[in-house]
């Protein structure tokens, strides 16, 4: 009988724990719901906000809001990079979303595929190129905070004194 009681206690605790996890999952993003959806910029690019995630090609990431402040973090970049054949081999990065580390690794692999004896690139050139690429990615994969406002169907975002205006689709 004691074993059955312990089993029931264990089952009840498991159900309570599962309920807590499921309720947290359904609560989801607690930011400004007015941002949710697709917005069109003056350059015709689509900015999509979806429960704490955002996308504006070629970037994707996460965002949070508090009052009229917005913080965006770039987590992925879309790439479909390719170079024509070199030494009868097509050099490319498969089209898709990449993190900073994944892109850096892909580019390192491309540079390693190049036959240094048949190019003008020295080891120092490759190291310099990788440093420049890393610096470039450091400027893309960032977290930025700014302000935003929504008036009617117009979204205005100001980050680093740059204003972007979008209209709700």
C-alpha positions in Angstrom: 0.0 0.0 0.0 2.9 2.3 0.8 4.4 1.7 -2.6 1.1 2.7 -4.3 0.9 5.9 -2.3 4.5 6.8 -3.2 3.8 6.1 -6.9 0.6 8.3 -6.7 2.7 11.1 -5.1 5.3 10.8 -7.8 2.6 10.8 -10.5 0.9 13.9 -9.0 4.3 15.8 -8.7 5.0 14.9 -12.3 1.6 16.2 -13.5 2.1 19.4 -11.5 5.6 19.9 -12.9 4.3 19.2 -16.5 1.5 21.7 -15.9 3.9 24.4 -14.9 6.1 23.8 -17.9 3.1 23.8 -20.3 1.6 27.0 -18.8 5.0 28.8 -19.1 5.2 27.7 -22.8 1.8 29.0 -23.6 2.4 32.3 -21.8 5.2 33.0 -24.2 6.5 36.5 -25.1 5.4 39.3 -22.7 6.6 42.3 -24.8 4.5 44.8 -26.8 1.9 42.7 -28.8 1.3 45.7 -31.0 4.6 45.0 -32.7 3.5 41.5 -33.7 3.2 41.0 -37.5 4.7 42.2 -40.7 5.9 45.7 -41.3 7.0 47.2 -44.6 10.0 49.6 -44.7 10.6 52.5 -47.1 13.0 50.3 -48.9 10.2 47.7 -49.3 11.9 45.2 -46.9 9.7 43.2 -44.6 10.3 43.4 -40.9 8.6 40.5 -39.1 8.0 40.4 -35.3 6.8 37.1 -33.9 6.7 36.5 -30.1 10.2 37.8 -29.3 11.8 36.8 -32.6 12.3 39.2 -35.6 13.5 38.9 -39.1 14.5 41.4 -41.7 16.5 39.8 -44.5 19.3 39.0 -44.3 19.1 39.1 -40.5 17.2 37.2 -37.9 17.3 37.4 -34.1 15.5 38.1 -30.9 13.9 41.2 -29.4 12.5 42.5 -26.2 10.5 45.6 -25.3 10.1 47.6 -22.1 8.0 50.8 -22.2 9.0 52.3 -25.5 12.4 50.8 -25.6 13.4 47.9 -27.9 16.4 45.7 -27.7 17.3 43.6 -30.7 20.0 41.0 -30.9 21.1 39.5 -34.3 21.6 35.8 -33.9 21.6 34.6 -37.6 22.4 35.8 -41.0 21.1 34.4 -44.3 23.9 33.5 -46.8 23.9 32.1 -50.3 27.6 33.0 -51.0 29.4 31.4 -53.9 32.5 31.9 -56.0 32.9 30.6 -59.5 35.0 27.6 -59.9 38.5 27.7 -58.6 40.8 24.8 -59.6 37.7 23.1 -61.1 35.9 23.2 -57.8 32.8 25.3 -57.0 33.4 27.2 -53.8 30.1 28.0 -52.0 28.2 28.2 -48.7 24.9 26.4 -48.9 22.0 28.8 -48.8 20.6 29.1 -45.3 20.6 30.8 -41.9 23.9 30.8 -40.1 25.2 32.0 -36.7 28.4 34.0 -36.5 30.5 31.0 -35.6 28.9 28.9 -38.4 29.6 31.5 -41.0 33.2 32.0 -39.8 33.8 28.3 -40.0 32.3 28.1 -43.5 34.6 30.9 -44.7 37.6 29.3 -43.0 36.8 26.1 -44.9 36.6 28.0 -48.2 40.0 29.7 -47.6 41.5 26.3 -46.6 40.2 24.8 -49.9 42.1 27.3 -51.9 45.4 26.0 -53.2 47.9 28.5 -51.8 50.6 27.5 -54.3 48.3 28.5 -57.2 47.1 31.8 -55.7 48.7 35.0 -54.6 47.5 34.5 -51.0 50.0 33.8 -48.3 49.2 32.4 -44.9 49.5 36.0 -43.6 46.9 37.1 -46.2 44.5 34.4 -45.0 45.0 35.4 -41.3 44.4 39.0 -42.2 41.3 38.1 -44.3 39.9 36.1 -41.4 40.5 38.9 -39.0 38.7 41.3 -41.3 35.8 38.9 -41.6 35.6 38.5 -37.9 35.5 42.2 -37.4 32.8 42.5 -40.1 30.7 39.8 -38.3 31.3 41.5 -34.9 29.6 44.6 -36.4 26.6 42.6 -37.6 26.0 40.1 -34.8 25.3 42.8 -32.1 22.8 43.8 -29.6 21.3 47.2 -30.0 18.8 49.2 -27.9 16.7 52.1 -29.1 13.2 53.5 -28.8 10.1 52.8 -30.8 6.6 54.2 -31.2 3.5 53.0 -33.0 1.0 55.5 -34.2 -2.0 54.1 -36.2 -0.3 51.7 -38.6 3.2 53.3 -38.6 6.1 52.0 -36.6 9.1 54.3 -36.0 12.3 52.8 -34.6 15.3 54.9 -33.6 18.6 53.2 -32.8 21.9 55.1 -32.7 20.3 58.3 -34.0 19.0 56.5 -37.1 15.3 56.5 -37.7 13.5 53.7 -39.6 9.8 53.9 -40.5 7.6 50.9 -41.3 4.0 50.5 -42.2 1.9 47.6 -40.9 1.1 45.1 -43.7 
